Amino acid sequence: MIRSFSLLLGLFGLLIQTVSATPPQDDLCKVEQDHINTAIYIDGQTLSQNLRACAKGTISIVEIIASADFDGGYFDVAILDDTFTPKALHTVTADNYNGTSFVLNNLSIPTLMNDQFTIMIRAKNGASCVVPGTDDANMFVGEARLHGDYLAKNAKFTVGVRSATPSLNAAQDGRKSDIGSVTPSVNAMSRTAAGLDLEVTGDCYSSQRESNGVLNVVGGSFLQTFYACERGRVVEAKLATPYVKPDFDYTYTLSHFNGDLVAEGTFTSENVTDGELKITFDKGSVRKGQQLSLKVNCPEGSRIALLAKGVSNTDFGRLYIDGQTVPFNIAMSAGIQTATAEGVSGTDDGRIALSLTAYPIPFGDALSVKVRGTVKEGARLQVLNRQGMPVKTITLAGGQLEAPVRFTDLGDLRPGIYSLRLLSGRQSVSIRILKG
């Protein structure tokens, strides 16, 4: 309740300041929802907001007003097209939050007039926020959903669209990398052939071994997604990197596509042998067909030349440069050690079925809740009102809960429909309950 109160104070500050997003001056039109008379509370959930482009050109900036409480967590903010394909990704932490909004800028997302897009905000690892908005249907420029349920609300946001001009190349504008336009080293030019070996350790392999050019990443970051070919753990990855600029430390992370970290580490140019960068992993489990992401952060002034191939499908995965999708896949392979019979429990992703039952229904001043399944340390059991905001919260110890969990302070709640929600790690389960 203390954190909820602080967030509401933050929202009040936003309301009295009437904060508004301001796209760059070279944006010739903007999609905007700037009316405020309500709020959306996001606590371990996903908020999606629809919008339509106002012109043919490129989306250059997106700003969502939000009062955030990180509590050790973070937010993933994404822009998806009408097929729900991510076009831009950005992680907001306590270190890069500007205090009033989530901003994705320096974008170059191609669009036609009235193309539909979706803004998505995921609160991770205990982070929560209040997003001001409107429930006035006359003000709607889209529609918001919370965990997939329509809210009949619209979040406060602004999207800048740069109209198309004859000189604008929407597919490449604004990126720190290009294919073939930056002259790589002689060593790189000699290795642009298709059919690379890139042999890795493991019982099965996820691979994209073809290339038809060199993709140079100068500072910033790149992220390549791929799919696990079997249940087990990733033990090794190789990237075709004919040139890695010396005297820099590069960091990398292997994550599930929802952002949960599997492994991390660093490498230098000394880890490159015969134009191949080898990265090894010693922990983390995956499921067959699960989408993974390998992200590499390049310090300012550094450069990595990646062999890559222009792609027209996503059978292997997608490549993102500085959080924005690009129409290439890098040449890489990942080796996966498959799960053995005795190691199945250790290679699962940690999901154990959870369920809730509550009594009495309708409840009065008190409510008993039986939790079936194993919960993680610090799991939260919450009573939510009809707006989805927590009104009562109990923090749980980890493990199997033999005794019912009991709320004893519900007498101040008005009669009506509420929800009971359990948040345990990446799992969430909820049921409807009635107050008499």
C-alpha positions as CSV (number, residue, x, y, z in Angstrom):
1,M,0.0,0.0,0.0
2,I,2.9,2.4,0.7
3,R,4.2,1.9,-2.8
4,S,0.7,2.3,-4.3
5,F,0.4,5.6,-2.4
6,S,3.7,6.9,-3.7
7,L,2.7,6.0,-7.2
8,L,-0.6,7.8,-6.8
9,L,1.3,10.9,-5.5
10,G,3.5,10.6,-8.6
11,L,0.3,10.6,-10.8
12,F,-1.1,13.6,-9.0
13,G,2.2,15.4,-9.7
14,L,1.8,14.5,-13.4
15,L,-1.8,15.8,-13.4
16,I,-1.1,19.2,-11.9
17,Q,2.0,19.7,-14.2
18,T,0.0,18.6,-17.3
19,V,3.1,17.0,-18.7
20,S,3.0,16.6,-22.5
21,A,5.2,14.8,-24.9
22,T,7.0,16.9,-27.5
23,P,8.1,15.1,-30.7
24,P,11.1,16.6,-32.6
25,Q,10.4,19.5,-34.9
26,D,11.1,17.6,-38.1
27,D,8.1,15.3,-37.3
28,L,5.5,16.6,-39.7
29,C,2.5,15.0,-37.9
30,K,1.8,13.3,-34.6
31,V,-0.6,10.9,-33.1
32,E,-1.5,12.1,-29.6
33,Q,-3.8,11.3,-26.7
34,D,-3.4,14.2,-24.3
35,H,-6.6,14.1,-22.2
36,I,-6.4,13.0,-18.6
37,N,-9.2,12.0,-16.2
38,T,-8.3,8.6,-15.0
39,A,-5.3,6.3,-14.4
40,I,-4.1,2.8,-15.3
41,Y,-2.1,0.9,-12.6
42,I,0.4,-1.6,-13.9
43,D,1.9,-4.0,-11.3
44,G,3.6,-7.1,-12.8
45,Q,1.3,-6.9,-15.8
46,T,1.4,-6.0,-19.5
47,L,-0.3,-2.9,-20.9
48,S,-0.9,-2.6,-24.6
49,Q,-2.1,0.5,-26.4
50,N,-3.3,0.6,-30.0
51,L,-2.6,3.5,-32.3
52,R,-2.9,4.4,-36.0
53,A,-0.2,6.3,-38.0
54,C,-1.1,9.8,-39.3
55,A,1.0,9.8,-42.4
56,K,3.2,7.8,-44.8
57,G,6.7,7.9,-43.6
58,T,8.5,6.6,-40.5
59,I,7.7,6.6,-36.8
60,S,10.6,8.5,-35.2
61,I,9.6,8.8,-31.5
62,V,7.2,7.4,-29.0
63,E,6.6,8.8,-25.5
64,I,4.2,7.3,-22.8
65,I,3.7,9.4,-19.7
66,A,4.2,7.2,-16.6
67,S,5.0,7.6,-12.9
68,A,7.2,4.6,-12.2
69,D,8.3,2.7,-9.1
70,F,11.1,0.2,-10.0
71,D,11.6,-1.6,-6.6
72,G,14.6,-3.4,-8.2
73,G,12.7,-4.2,-11.4
74,Y,12.4,-2.7,-14.9
75,F,10.0,-2.1,-17.8
76,D,10.2,-3.5,-21.3
77,V,8.6,-1.1,-23.8
78,A,8.0,-2.3,-27.4
79,I,6.4,-1.1,-30.6
80,L,4.7,-3.9,-32.6
81,D,3.1,-3.8,-36.0
82,D,-0.3,-5.1,-37.0
83,T,1.0,-8.7,-37.1
84,F,2.4,-8.2,-33.5
85,T,6.0,-8.3,-34.8
86,P,8.3,-6.2,-32.6
87,K,9.6,-3.2,-34.5
88,A,11.4,-1.5,-31.6
89,L,12.4,-2.6,-28.1
90,H,13.6,-0.6,-25.1
91,T,14.3,-1.4,-21.5
92,V,13.6,1.3,-18.9
93,T,15.5,1.0,-15.6
94,A,15.9,3.3,-12.6
95,D,19.1,4.5,-14.2
96,N,17.7,5.7,-17.6
97,Y,14.1,6.7,-16.5
98,N,13.6,10.4,-17.1
99,G,11.2,10.8,-14.1
100,T,8.0,11.4,-16.1
101,S,7.8,9.1,-19.1
102,F,9.0,6.1,-21.1
103,V,10.6,7.3,-24.4
104,L,11.7,5.4,-27.5
105,N,13.5,7.8,-29.8
106,N,15.7,7.8,-32.9
107,L,13.3,5.3,-34.5
108,S,12.8,4.7,-38.2
109,I,9.8,2.4,-38.4
110,P,8.3,2.5,-41.9
111,T,4.5,3.2,-42.0
112,L,1.7,4.0,-44.3
113,M,-1.2,6.3,-43.4
114,N,-3.6,4.6,-40.9
115,D,-1.2,1.6,-40.4
116,Q,-2.0,0.1,-37.0
117,F,0.6,-0.3,-34.3
118,T,0.7,-1.4,-30.7
119,I,2.6,0.1,-27.8
120,M,3.4,-2.6,-25.2
121,I,4.7,-2.0,-21.6
122,R,5.7,-5.0,-19.5
123,A,6.5,-4.5,-15.8
124,K,9.1,-6.9,-14.7
125,N,10.6,-8.2,-11.4
126,G,8.4,-6.1,-9.0
127,A,8.3,-2.8,-11.0
128,S,5.0,-1.0,-11.2
129,C,3.7,2.3,-12.6
130,V,0.7,4.6,-12.9
131,V,-0.1,5.7,-16.5
132,P,-2.5,8.7,-16.7
133,G,-5.1,8.6,-19.4
134,T,-8.8,9.0,-20.3
135,D,-12.0,6.9,-20.1
136,D,-13.8,9.4,-22.4
137,A,-14.5,7.4,-25.6
138,N,-14.6,10.7,-27.6
139,M,-10.9,11.2,-26.9
140,F,-9.8,7.7,-28.0
141,V,-7.2,7.3,-30.7
142,G,-6.8,3.6,-29.9
143,E,-7.7,1.1,-27.2
144,A,-5.8,0.0,-24.1
145,R,-5.7,-3.6,-22.7
146,L,-4.3,-4.8,-19.4
147,H,-3.1,-8.4,-19.5
148,G,-5.3,-8.8,-22.6
149,D,-8.5,-7.4,-21.1
150,Y,-10.0,-4.3,-22.6
151,L,-10.0,-1.3,-20.2
152,A,-12.3,1.1,-22.0
153,K,-9.4,3.6,-21.4
154,N,-6.7,5.3,-23.4
155,A,-3.2,5.9,-22.0
156,K,-1.6,9.4,-22.4
157,F,1.0,9.1,-25.2
158,T,2.5,10.9,-28.2
159,V,3.9,9.4,-31.4
160,G,5.9,11.5,-33.8
161,V,5.7,10.5,-37.5
162,R,8.2,11.9,-40.0
163,S,6.4,12.1,-43.4
164,A,8.0,10.4,-46.4
165,T,10.4,12.5,-48.6
166,P,12.1,11.4,-51.8
167,S,15.5,11.2,-50.0
168,L,14.2,9.2,-47.0
169,N,15.2,5.5,-46.9
170,A,12.8,4.2,-44.3
171,A,14.5,0.8,-44.1
172,Q,17.8,2.2,-43.1
173,D,17.4,5.8,-41.8
174,G,18.7,6.5,-38.3
175,R,20.6,3.3,-37.8
176,K,24.2,2.9,-36.7
177,S,24.8,0.1,-39.1
178,D,24.4,-0.8,-42.8
179,I,25.2,-3.8,-45.0
180,G,27.9,-3.4,-47.5
181,S,28.1,0.4,-47.2
182,V,30.9,0.4,-44.6
183,T,34.2,-0.9,-46.0
184,P,35.3,-3.7,-43.7
185,S,38.8,-5.1,-43.3
186,V,40.2,-7.3,-46.1
187,N,39.8,-10.2,-43.8
188,A,36.0,-9.5,-43.6
189,M,35.7,-9.2,-47.3
190,S,37.2,-12.6,-47.8
191,R,34.6,-14.3,-45.7
192,T,31.3,-13.2,-47.2
193,A,30.6,-16.6,-48.7
194,A,27.5,-18.6,-47.9
195,G,27.5,-21.9,-46.1
196,L,29.8,-21.2,-43.1
197,D,30.4,-24.2,-40.8
198,L,30.3,-22.5,-37.4
199,E,30.4,-25.8,-35.7
200,V,29.3,-25.7,-32.0
201,T,29.2,-28.1,-29.1
202,G,25.8,-29.6,-28.2
203,D,23.4,-32.4,-29.1
204,C,21.3,-30.1,-31.4
205,Y,21.9,-26.8,-33.2
206,S,20.0,-23.6,-33.9
207,S,21.8,-22.1,-36.9
208,Q,21.7,-19.4,-39.6
209,R,24.9,-20.0,-41.5
210,E,24.5,-18.0,-44.7
211,S,25.7,-14.5,-45.4
212,N,25.8,-12.2,-48.4
213,G,27.4,-9.1,-46.8
214,V,29.0,-7.5,-43.8
215,L,26.9,-5.7,-41.2
216,N,29.0,-3.2,-39.2
217,V,27.8,-2.3,-35.7
218,V,29.6,0.9,-34.5
219,G,28.9,1.3,-30.8
220,G,25.4,0.7,-29.4
221,S,24.0,-2.9,-29.2
222,F,22.7,-5.7,-31.4
223,L,20.3,-8.5,-30.4
224,Q,19.7,-11.7,-32.4
225,T,16.8,-13.9,-31.6
226,F,16.7,-17.6,-32.3
227,Y,14.7,-20.7,-31.3
228,A,15.8,-23.6,-29.1
229,C,15.9,-26.8,-31.1
230,E,15.4,-29.1,-28.1
231,R,14.8,-29.0,-24.4
232,G,17.9,-28.6,-22.4
233,R,20.5,-25.8,-22.0
234,V,22.5,-23.6,-24.4
235,V,26.2,-24.5,-23.9
236,E,27.9,-22.6,-26.7
237,A,27.3,-20.0,-29.5
238,K,29.5,-18.9,-32.4
239,L,29.1,-15.7,-34.4
240,A,30.8,-15.1,-37.8
241,T,32.8,-11.9,-36.8
242,P,35.7,-11.3,-39.2
243,Y,36.6,-8.1,-37.3
244,V,36.2,-7.1,-33.6
245,K,38.0,-3.9,-32.8
246,P,40.7,-4.5,-30.2
247,D,41.2,-2.8,-26.8
248,F,37.4,-2.9,-25.9
249,D,35.5,-5.1,-23.5
250,Y,32.1,-6.2,-25.0
251,T,29.3,-7.6,-22.8
252,Y,26.7,-10.1,-23.8
253,T,23.5,-11.6,-22.3
254,L,21.5,-14.7,-23.2
255,S,17.9,-14.2,-22.3
256,H,14.4,-15.6,-22.8
257,F,12.5,-13.3,-25.1
258,N,10.4,-12.0,-22.2
259,G,13.6,-10.6,-20.7
260,D,14.4,-13.2,-18.1
261,L,18.2,-13.6,-17.9
262,V,19.8,-17.0,-18.7
263,A,23.5,-16.1,-18.7
264,E,25.9,-13.2,-19.2
265,G,29.5,-12.5,-19.7
266,T,32.2,-10.4,-21.5
267,F,34.6,-11.0,-24.5
268,T,37.3,-9.1,-26.3
269,S,38.9,-9.4,-29.7
270,E,41.1,-12.2,-28.3
271,N,38.0,-14.4,-28.2
272,V,37.9,-14.4,-32.0
273,T,39.6,-17.2,-33.9
274,D,39.7,-17.5,-37.6
275,G,36.8,-14.9,-37.9
276,E,34.6,-16.7,-35.4
277,L,33.6,-15.4,-32.0
278,K,33.0,-18.2,-29.5
279,I,30.8,-17.7,-26.4
280,T,30.2,-20.4,-23.8
281,F,27.4,-20.7,-21.2
282,D,27.4,-22.7,-18.0
283,K,23.8,-22.3,-16.7
284,G,20.2,-21.7,-17.8
285,S,17.5,-24.0,-19.2
286,V,15.3,-23.8,-22.3
287,R,12.3,-25.5,-23.8
288,K,12.0,-26.9,-27.3
289,G,10.9,-24.1,-29.7
290,Q,11.4,-21.4,-27.0
291,Q,12.6,-18.0,-28.4
292,L,15.9,-16.8,-27.0
293,S,17.8,-13.6,-27.5
294,L,21.6,-13.1,-27.6
295,K,22.4,-9.4,-27.0
296,V,25.8,-7.8,-27.4
297,N,26.6,-4.3,-26.1
298,C,29.4,-2.5,-28.0
299,P,31.2,0.4,-26.1
300,E,31.3,3.8,-27.7
301,G,34.1,3.9,-30.4
302,S,34.1,0.1,-30.8
303,R,33.2,-1.8,-34.0
304,I,32.1,-5.3,-34.8
305,A,31.8,-6.6,-38.4
306,L,29.2,-9.3,-38.6
307,L,28.6,-11.6,-41.5
308,A,24.8,-11.3,-42.2
309,K,22.1,-12.2,-44.8
310,G,19.1,-10.1,-45.8
311,V,16.0,-12.1,-44.8
312,S,12.4,-12.1,-45.9
313,N,11.1,-14.5,-43.2
314,T,11.7,-15.1,-39.5
315,D,12.2,-18.9,-39.4
316,F,15.5,-18.4,-37.6
317,G,14.7,-15.2,-35.6
318,R,15.0,-11.5,-35.9
319,L,17.9,-9.0,-35.5
320,Y,17.6,-5.7,-33.6
321,I,20.2,-2.9,-33.8
322,D,19.9,-0.5,-30.8
323,G,16.5,-1.9,-30.1
324,Q,15.1,-1.5,-33.6
325,T,14.4,-4.4,-36.0
326,V,16.5,-4.6,-39.2
327,P,15.9,-6.9,-42.2
328,F,18.9,-9.1,-41.6
329,N,20.0,-12.1,-39.6
330,I,23.6,-12.6,-38.5
331,A,25.5,-15.8,-39.3
332,M,25.6,-17.7,-36.0
333,S,25.0,-21.1,-34.4
334,A,24.0,-22.1,-30.9
335,G,24.6,-25.6,-29.5
336,I,22.1,-27.0,-27.1
337,Q,22.8,-29.9,-24.7
338,T,19.5,-31.9,-24.5
339,A,17.9,-32.9,-21.2
340,T,18.5,-36.4,-19.9
341,A,15.9,-38.5,-18.1
342,E,17.5,-37.7,-14.7
343,G,17.9,-34.1,-15.5
344,V,14.4,-33.2,-16.7
345,S,13.4,-31.4,-13.5
346,G,16.6,-29.4,-13.5
347,T,16.1,-28.3,-17.2
348,D,12.5,-27.1,-16.9
349,D,11.9,-23.4,-16.9
350,G,10.6,-23.4,-13.4
351,R,6.9,-23.3,-14.2
352,I,4.9,-25.5,-11.8
353,A,1.1,-25.4,-12.0
354,L,-0.5,-23.0,-9.5
355,S,-4.1,-22.7,-8.6
356,L,-6.2,-20.7,-6.1
357,T,-9.4,-21.5,-4.1
358,A,-11.0,-19.0,-1.7
359,Y,-13.7,-19.2,1.0
360,P,-16.2,-18.1,2.1
361,I,-17.7,-16.6,-1.1
362,P,-19.2,-14.1,-0.8
363,F,-16.6,-13.0,1.8
364,G,-17.0,-10.4,4.6
365,D,-14.3,-9.1,6.9
366,A,-12.0,-12.1,6.3
367,L,-11.0,-14.5,3.4
368,S,-9.1,-17.7,3.4
369,V,-7.1,-18.7,0.3
370,K,-5.7,-22.1,-0.5
371,V,-2.7,-22.0,-2.8
372,R,-1.9,-25.3,-4.6
373,G,1.6,-25.6,-6.1
374,T,5.1,-24.3,-5.2
375,V,5.6,-20.5,-5.0
376,K,8.8,-18.6,-5.1
377,E,10.2,-16.6,-2.2
378,G,8.6,-13.2,-2.1
379,A,5.5,-14.2,-4.1
380,R,2.6,-11.8,-3.6
381,L,-1.1,-12.6,-3.1
382,Q,-3.3,-9.6,-3.9
383,V,-6.9,-8.5,-3.8
384,L,-7.6,-6.3,-6.8
385,N,-10.5,-3.9,-7.3
386,R,-12.5,-3.7,-10.5
387,Q,-9.9,-1.3,-12.0
388,G,-7.2,-3.9,-11.5
389,M,-5.5,-2.0,-8.7
390,P,-4.3,-3.9,-5.6
391,V,-6.2,-3.0,-2.4
392,K,-4.7,-5.7,-0.2
393,T,-1.4,-7.6,-0.5
394,I,0.3,-10.4,1.4
395,T,3.9,-11.5,0.8
396,L,4.4,-15.2,0.9
397,A,7.4,-17.4,1.8
398,G,8.6,-19.8,-0.8
399,G,7.7,-23.5,-1.2
400,Q,4.5,-25.5,-0.7
401,L,2.0,-23.6,1.4
402,E,0.3,-26.2,3.5
403,A,-1.9,-23.9,5.5
404,P,-4.4,-21.4,3.9
405,V,-3.4,-17.8,3.6
406,R,-5.8,-15.6,5.5
407,F,-6.8,-12.0,4.8
408,T,-8.3,-10.5,8.0
409,D,-8.7,-6.8,7.2
410,L,-11.3,-6.7,4.3
411,G,-14.1,-5.1,6.2
412,D,-13.3,-1.7,4.7
413,L,-14.0,-3.0,1.1
414,R,-17.3,-2.1,-0.5
415,P,-19.5,-5.0,-1.6
416,G,-19.0,-6.1,-5.2
417,I,-16.7,-8.1,-7.5
418,Y,-13.0,-8.3,-6.9
419,S,-10.1,-10.4,-8.2
420,L,-7.6,-12.5,-6.3
421,R,-4.2,-12.7,-7.9
422,L,-1.0,-14.6,-7.1
423,L,2.3,-13.4,-8.6
424,S,5.1,-15.9,-8.3
425,G,8.2,-15.2,-10.4
426,R,7.1,-15.3,-14.0
427,Q,3.8,-17.0,-13.1
428,S,0.5,-15.3,-12.5
429,V,-2.9,-16.9,-11.7
430,S,-6.1,-15.1,-10.7
431,I,-9.7,-15.8,-9.9
432,R,-12.8,-13.7,-9.4
433,I,-14.3,-13.3,-5.9
434,L,-17.4,-11.6,-4.5
435,K,-17.6,-9.3,-1.4
436,G,-21.0,-9.6,0.3
